[in-house]
Every structure is written in C-alpha cells, then in structure tokens.
Amino acid sequence: MSKTKLEYIWLDGYYPTQNMRSKTKVVNDFGGTLEDCPMWSFDGSSTRQAVGDSSDCLLKPVAIFPDPARKNAFLVMTEVLNADGTAHESNGRAGIDDDDNDFWFGFEQEYFIMDNATQLPLGFPIGGYPAPQGMYYCSVGGKNTHGRDLVEEHADLCIAAGLNFEGINQEVASGQWEYQLFAKGAKLAGDEIWVSRYLLDRLTEQYGYYIDYHPKPLGKDLDWNGSGMHANFSNTILRTCGDQATYEKICEAFRPVVKEHIAVYGEFNDQRLTGLHETASINDFSFGISDRGASIRIPIITVEQGWKGWLEDRRPASNGDPYKIAGRIIKTVKSAKL
C-alpha cells in the first residue's frame, strides 16, 4: 500500500484580501488525477467562513499539480463550498463566466521580499534607504540585486510543478521582483497564480523572509514603485479580428465600469494608482498603444501583427484575486457585444 500526501489549498473568508490556507490529507494508493481527489472539509469558523455552531465548509478539488518540494505529494487547489454544496460567498472562482476557455490570461505578479528580522525589503538598511530607483530593474550583481536565490528556487519549483511559468525579473525597487504565468482559460490562470503564490510563500519559511503583496508597502508618499499584477488578456476576437476599431470598442467598454473593476482589483490600490510610477490615476480611465501610464495598454506587438493579439489591464494590484480580476474582465469584454 502506497501513501500520498495531498496538500489542499483554499482561500479564506477575510475581506477584502483573502489569505491562503492549506492542510495535508494522506491517502492510500492514489491514482494521481483530479478525479481521484476526494471532497474534504474544514472548520470555517476559524477562517471567517462559518459560525461555530454550523462550522463545516467543503473543499472541492479543481486543479492538481505535483508538489516538487515533498516526496509522494501533490498540490490540490480547491474551491470552498457551503455544507449544502453551493458555492461559498468567498468563492470568486465559481463566478467566472468562461466555460469554453476562450479567454486567455497572462498575469505579471509583482511582490516585495521582506526580511523577517528587519521587517524591511531586501537591500533596505535599518533606519534609512538604499540608493534611489534606477539601477535595480533587471540588474545583476550584489550591489543592486537582492533575493535571487529565493527567486530562482521558486521558478524551479513552479516549473517542476507543471505551472506554465514564463519568466522572472527584478523590478524597479530594491527587493522587488516579478514573475509571469500564462494559461488558456481564466479559471486555470487563477489556479496557477494561487498555487505559485503558495509555493513562494512556503519557500520563504526556509529563508527567514516573507512576501509582501501590498501594492504600496513602502508608503504612498515615498518615491518607490508599487506592486501590481498586470492582466494580459485575449479572446478569439482580440486574437483574430485585425481591426483597430474593434479593439477601441472593447477598450471603451471598460470606461463606464471603472468602479466595478477597481472594487475587485485589490485592497489599498488607491495608494498605487496615483498617475505616477507607471500607473494611471485610479480616478481616470485611458488606453493607448504602448502606454504604460494608461489604464489599458495596447501592446505594440498587437498593432504590428495587424491588430491581432491581446490587451493589458495595468490596474490590478499585486494582492488582487486573479479569479475575481479575470471574471470582471470577461464580463466587461462580453458587454461590448461585438
């Protein structure tokens, strides 16, 4: 009889920023597929998802990946259900309207690596600041590059887990990094971001670090870049239309629903979307070709390919829920009624 460890991962009920929770189920003679993962339950009263006298919530497995850091183990992403099997109100994945996986998403996850001992980003001295921004972005060498060992190990773990991991780079601020993931299907894209975050957070336990996903962890008034999670998206229309007017009509569909998007794009995003540091103001909406100061950027490659490609919504914050972000983008694109 073989034993396999299944790490069930879910999102708790904290609002507006949910946290990852996980626990291990050991099963016998596991078949290795999602269908072989049983439903499970947890105490929702400990995660703000139920009350004490009726505390059971269900975990429905929705995606499975090999766990590269443990022997005979898998990572199981789950959705939270009520005891009657309906989607829990905290379950953003259940609200995604993309059953045919026509929508593709590429998320750019930015984050700061924080030192547990100092509570500061790597490279920041106690009681002061490192050299100003300018030399950290895509840098090499110990003077300006901090945390590469963790970042490289995280990349290896994501690739070994079978995530569609597409790249890494140091970002504009000291101790700030980014990685990119791509998936065909909004739900899978969200699954992979959450599992990649899980692998990153778990890895910090070995380094004495923690990850700060706050979109402006150094304060809104300081001259340091914030962290976003730019959402690159397309559907069949965007990938094939070959028409500038169609692109502009889709972009215009976002204008009247700015508040609805900002509401699910991450807590404290107002501190980041100031119109500075490569962001548009949270109070405005704009789009433009190759414009990193716009709400939505039309990539130059899309234009050069004859208006066949994708769009980039630059507003989502680094702490946003990719399920809710993707779900809102899909709803708005479909509202264009092309």
C-alpha positions as CSV (number, residue, x, y, z in Angstrom):
1,M,0.0,0.0,0.0
2,S,1.4,3.4,-1.1
3,K,0.9,6.6,0.8
4,T,0.5,10.0,-0.9
5,K,0.3,13.5,0.6
6,L,-2.3,15.8,-0.9
7,E,-2.0,19.5,0.1
8,Y,-5.5,21.0,-0.1
9,I,-5.2,24.8,-0.7
10,W,-8.1,27.2,-0.3
11,L,-8.9,30.9,0.1
12,D,-10.3,32.0,3.5
13,G,-13.1,34.5,4.2
14,Y,-11.1,37.5,5.1
15,Y,-12.3,40.6,3.3
16,P,-11.3,42.3,1.1
17,T,-8.0,40.5,0.9
18,Q,-8.2,36.7,1.2
19,N,-5.4,34.5,2.6
20,M,-4.3,31.1,1.5
21,R,-4.9,28.2,3.9
22,S,-3.9,24.6,3.5
23,K,-3.8,21.2,5.1
24,T,-2.5,17.8,4.2
25,K,-4.6,14.7,3.5
26,V,-2.7,11.4,3.4
27,V,-4.4,8.9,1.1
28,N,-3.7,5.3,0.1
29,D,-2.9,4.1,-3.4
30,F,-3.6,7.5,-5.0
31,G,-4.3,7.4,-8.8
32,G,-2.7,10.8,-9.5
33,T,-5.6,12.5,-11.1
34,L,-8.0,15.3,-10.1
35,E,-10.9,12.7,-10.1
36,D,-9.0,10.7,-7.5
37,C,-9.0,13.7,-5.1
38,P,-11.9,13.3,-2.6
39,M,-14.0,16.1,-1.3
40,W,-12.9,17.3,2.1
41,S,-14.0,19.7,4.8
42,F,-12.6,22.2,7.3
43,D,-13.6,24.4,10.2
44,G,-15.0,27.5,8.6
45,S,-15.4,29.2,11.9
46,S,-11.6,29.5,12.1
47,T,-11.3,31.2,8.7
48,R,-14.3,33.7,8.8
49,Q,-16.4,31.4,6.5
50,A,-18.9,29.9,9.0
51,V,-20.2,30.2,12.5
52,G,-19.2,27.9,15.4
53,D,-22.5,26.1,15.7
54,S,-22.5,25.2,12.0
55,S,-18.9,25.3,11.0
56,D,-18.3,22.7,8.3
57,C,-17.3,24.0,4.9
58,L,-16.4,21.8,1.9
59,L,-13.3,21.7,-0.2
60,K,-13.9,20.8,-3.9
61,P,-10.7,19.9,-5.8
62,V,-10.4,21.9,-9.0
63,A,-6.8,21.5,-10.1
64,I,-3.9,19.3,-9.2
65,F,-0.1,19.7,-9.6
66,P,2.9,17.6,-8.5
67,D,4.4,19.0,-5.3
68,P,8.1,19.3,-6.1
69,A,9.2,20.0,-2.5
70,R,7.7,16.9,-0.9
71,K,8.0,13.2,-1.5
72,N,4.9,11.4,-2.9
73,A,2.9,14.6,-2.8
74,F,0.6,16.8,-4.8
75,L,-0.8,20.3,-4.5
76,V,-4.6,20.4,-4.8
77,M,-6.3,23.8,-5.5
78,T,-9.8,23.8,-4.2
79,E,-13.0,25.9,-4.2
80,V,-14.9,26.5,-0.9
81,L,-18.5,25.3,-0.9
82,N,-21.2,25.5,1.7
83,A,-22.3,22.4,3.5
84,D,-25.1,22.0,1.0
85,G,-22.7,22.0,-1.9
86,T,-23.4,25.5,-3.2
87,A,-20.6,28.0,-3.8
88,H,-19.5,29.9,-0.7
89,E,-19.8,33.7,-0.9
90,S,-16.0,33.9,-0.7
91,N,-15.6,31.7,-3.8
92,G,-14.5,34.0,-6.6
93,R,-13.7,31.2,-8.9
94,A,-17.3,30.0,-9.1
95,G,-18.4,33.3,-10.6
96,I,-16.1,33.2,-13.7
97,D,-18.1,33.0,-16.9
98,D,-15.6,31.3,-19.2
99,D,-16.8,27.7,-19.5
100,D,-15.3,27.3,-23.0
101,N,-11.8,28.7,-22.0
102,D,-11.9,31.1,-24.9
103,F,-10.3,33.7,-22.7
104,W,-6.5,33.5,-22.2
105,F,-4.8,35.3,-19.4
106,G,-1.2,36.2,-18.6
107,F,-0.6,37.6,-15.2
108,E,2.5,39.5,-14.2
109,Q,2.9,39.0,-10.4
110,E,5.0,41.6,-8.7
111,Y,6.0,41.4,-5.0
112,F,8.5,42.5,-2.4
113,I,10.8,40.1,-0.5
114,M,10.8,41.2,3.1
115,D,13.4,40.3,5.8
116,N,11.7,38.9,8.9
117,A,14.4,40.3,11.1
118,T,14.2,43.9,9.9
119,Q,10.6,44.0,8.5
120,L,12.1,45.8,5.5
121,P,12.5,44.9,1.8
122,L,15.8,43.2,1.0
123,G,18.5,45.8,0.3
124,F,17.0,48.3,2.7
125,P,19.2,49.3,5.7
126,I,17.7,49.8,9.1
127,G,16.8,53.4,9.7
128,G,17.4,54.6,6.1
129,Y,17.0,53.9,2.4
130,P,19.2,52.4,-0.3
131,A,20.2,54.2,-3.4
132,P,17.2,55.7,-5.3
133,Q,15.4,53.7,-8.0
134,G,17.1,53.4,-11.4
135,M,19.7,50.6,-11.0
136,Y,17.6,47.8,-9.6
137,Y,15.4,47.0,-12.6
138,C,16.7,43.8,-14.3
139,S,20.0,44.3,-12.5
140,V,22.9,41.9,-11.9
141,G,25.4,41.9,-9.1
142,G,25.3,42.0,-5.3
143,K,25.2,45.8,-5.1
144,N,21.7,46.1,-6.6
145,T,20.3,42.6,-6.8
146,H,18.8,41.1,-3.7
147,G,17.0,37.8,-3.2
148,R,18.0,36.0,-6.4
149,D,18.5,32.6,-4.6
150,L,14.9,32.6,-3.5
151,V,13.5,33.8,-6.8
152,E,15.5,31.1,-8.8
153,E,14.4,28.4,-6.5
154,H,10.8,29.5,-6.7
155,A,11.0,29.4,-10.5
156,D,12.4,25.9,-10.4
157,L,9.6,24.8,-8.1
158,C,6.9,26.3,-10.3
159,I,8.3,24.6,-13.5
160,A,8.7,21.3,-11.7
161,A,5.0,21.6,-10.5
162,G,3.9,21.9,-14.2
163,L,2.8,25.5,-14.0
164,N,3.1,27.5,-17.2
165,F,5.7,29.7,-15.8
166,E,7.0,32.2,-18.3
167,G,9.7,34.3,-16.7
168,I,11.2,36.3,-13.9
169,N,12.9,39.7,-13.4
170,Q,13.9,42.0,-10.7
171,E,11.6,45.1,-10.6
172,V,12.2,48.8,-10.2
173,A,12.5,48.9,-6.4
174,S,15.1,47.2,-4.2
175,G,13.9,43.8,-3.1
176,Q,11.1,43.8,-5.6
177,W,10.6,41.0,-8.2
178,E,8.1,39.8,-10.7
179,Y,7.2,36.5,-12.4
180,Q,4.8,35.8,-15.2
181,L,2.3,32.9,-15.8
182,F,0.1,32.2,-18.8
183,A,-2.9,30.0,-19.1
184,K,-5.6,29.3,-21.7
185,G,-8.8,29.6,-19.5
186,A,-9.5,32.1,-16.8
187,K,-10.0,29.5,-14.1
188,L,-6.8,27.7,-14.8
189,A,-4.9,31.1,-14.9
190,G,-6.3,31.8,-11.4
191,D,-5.4,28.3,-10.2
192,E,-1.8,28.7,-11.3
193,I,-1.3,32.1,-9.7
194,W,-2.6,30.9,-6.4
195,V,-0.5,27.7,-6.5
196,S,2.6,29.8,-7.5
197,R,1.9,32.1,-4.6
198,Y,1.6,29.2,-2.3
199,L,4.9,27.8,-3.4
200,L,6.6,31.2,-3.0
201,D,5.1,31.8,0.5
202,R,6.0,28.3,1.7
203,L,9.5,28.7,0.4
204,T,10.2,31.8,2.4
205,E,9.9,29.7,5.6
206,Q,13.3,28.4,4.8
207,Y,14.9,31.8,4.3
208,G,13.7,33.9,7.1
209,Y,11.8,36.1,4.7
210,Y,8.2,36.8,3.9
211,I,6.4,38.1,0.8
212,D,4.6,41.4,0.9
213,Y,1.9,41.6,-1.8
214,H,0.7,45.1,-0.6
215,P,0.5,47.3,-3.7
216,K,2.4,50.1,-1.9
217,P,4.3,48.6,1.1
218,L,6.7,51.5,1.4
219,G,4.0,54.1,1.7
220,K,2.1,56.1,-0.9
221,D,4.2,59.2,-0.4
222,L,7.6,57.8,-1.0
223,D,9.3,57.7,-4.4
224,W,9.3,54.0,-4.7
225,N,7.3,51.9,-7.2
226,G,4.3,49.9,-6.0
227,S,3.5,46.3,-7.0
228,G,0.8,45.3,-9.5
229,M,-0.4,42.2,-11.2
230,H,-0.9,43.3,-14.8
231,A,-3.5,41.3,-16.5
232,N,-2.8,40.4,-20.1
233,F,-6.0,39.0,-21.7
234,S,-7.4,38.0,-25.1
235,N,-10.3,36.0,-26.6
236,T,-10.8,34.8,-30.1
237,I,-12.0,38.3,-31.2
238,L,-8.9,40.0,-29.9
239,R,-6.6,37.3,-31.3
240,T,-8.1,37.3,-34.8
241,C,-10.1,40.5,-35.6
242,G,-7.4,42.5,-37.3
243,D,-9.4,45.7,-36.7
244,Q,-8.4,48.8,-34.7
245,A,-12.0,49.9,-34.3
246,T,-12.9,46.6,-32.6
247,Y,-10.0,47.0,-30.2
248,E,-11.1,50.5,-29.3
249,K,-14.7,49.4,-28.8
250,I,-13.6,46.8,-26.4
251,C,-11.4,49.3,-24.5
252,E,-14.3,51.8,-24.4
253,A,-16.5,49.1,-22.7
254,F,-14.2,49.4,-19.7
255,R,-14.8,53.2,-19.3
256,P,-18.3,53.1,-17.7
257,V,-17.4,50.3,-15.2
258,V,-14.2,51.7,-13.7
259,K,-15.6,51.4,-10.1
260,E,-16.7,47.8,-10.6
261,H,-13.2,46.9,-11.8
262,I,-11.3,48.8,-9.0
263,A,-13.6,47.1,-6.4
264,V,-12.0,43.7,-7.2
265,Y,-8.6,44.8,-8.3
266,G,-7.0,44.7,-4.8
267,E,-7.1,46.4,-1.4
268,F,-5.1,49.7,-1.0
269,N,-4.8,50.0,-4.8
270,D,-5.6,53.7,-4.4
271,Q,-2.1,54.1,-2.9
272,R,-0.6,52.7,-6.0
273,L,-2.8,54.1,-8.8
274,T,-1.7,57.7,-8.5
275,G,-0.7,58.6,-12.0
276,L,2.9,58.3,-11.1
277,H,5.4,55.4,-11.2
278,E,4.0,53.9,-14.5
279,T,0.3,54.0,-13.4
280,A,-2.8,55.8,-14.4
281,S,-4.8,57.6,-11.7
282,I,-7.5,55.5,-10.0
283,N,-10.0,58.2,-10.8
284,D,-9.4,58.2,-14.6
285,F,-9.6,55.7,-17.5
286,S,-7.4,55.7,-20.5
287,F,-6.0,53.4,-23.1
288,G,-3.2,53.8,-25.6
289,I,-0.6,52.0,-27.7
290,S,2.5,51.1,-25.8
291,D,1.4,53.4,-23.0
292,R,2.5,52.2,-19.6
293,G,0.8,55.2,-18.0
294,A,-2.6,54.2,-19.3
295,S,-5.3,52.1,-17.6
296,I,-5.2,49.6,-20.5
297,R,-2.1,49.3,-22.7
298,I,-2.4,48.1,-26.3
299,P,0.9,46.3,-26.8
300,I,2.9,47.4,-29.8
301,I,3.2,43.8,-30.9
302,T,-0.6,43.6,-31.2
303,V,-0.5,46.6,-33.6
304,E,2.4,45.3,-35.6
305,Q,0.6,42.0,-36.1
306,G,-2.3,43.8,-37.7
307,W,-4.4,44.3,-34.6
308,K,-4.3,40.6,-33.7
309,G,-3.2,39.9,-30.1
310,W,-4.1,41.0,-26.6
311,L,-4.7,43.8,-24.2
312,E,-3.0,44.6,-20.9
313,D,-5.0,46.0,-18.0
314,R,-2.4,47.6,-15.8
315,R,-4.6,48.5,-12.9
316,P,-4.8,45.2,-10.9
317,A,-2.8,45.3,-7.7
318,S,-0.3,42.6,-6.6
319,N,-2.6,41.4,-3.8
320,G,-5.7,41.1,-6.1
321,D,-7.6,37.8,-6.5
322,P,-6.9,36.6,-10.1
323,Y,-10.3,34.8,-10.1
324,K,-12.2,38.0,-9.4
325,I,-10.0,40.1,-11.7
326,A,-10.4,37.7,-14.7
327,G,-14.1,37.3,-14.0
328,R,-14.7,41.1,-14.1
329,I,-12.6,41.5,-17.3
330,I,-14.5,38.7,-19.1
331,K,-17.8,40.4,-18.1
332,T,-16.8,43.7,-19.5
333,V,-15.3,42.4,-22.7
334,K,-18.5,40.4,-23.4
335,S,-20.5,43.6,-22.7
336,A,-19.0,45.2,-25.9
337,K,-21.4,42.9,-27.9
338,L,-19.3,42.7,-31.0
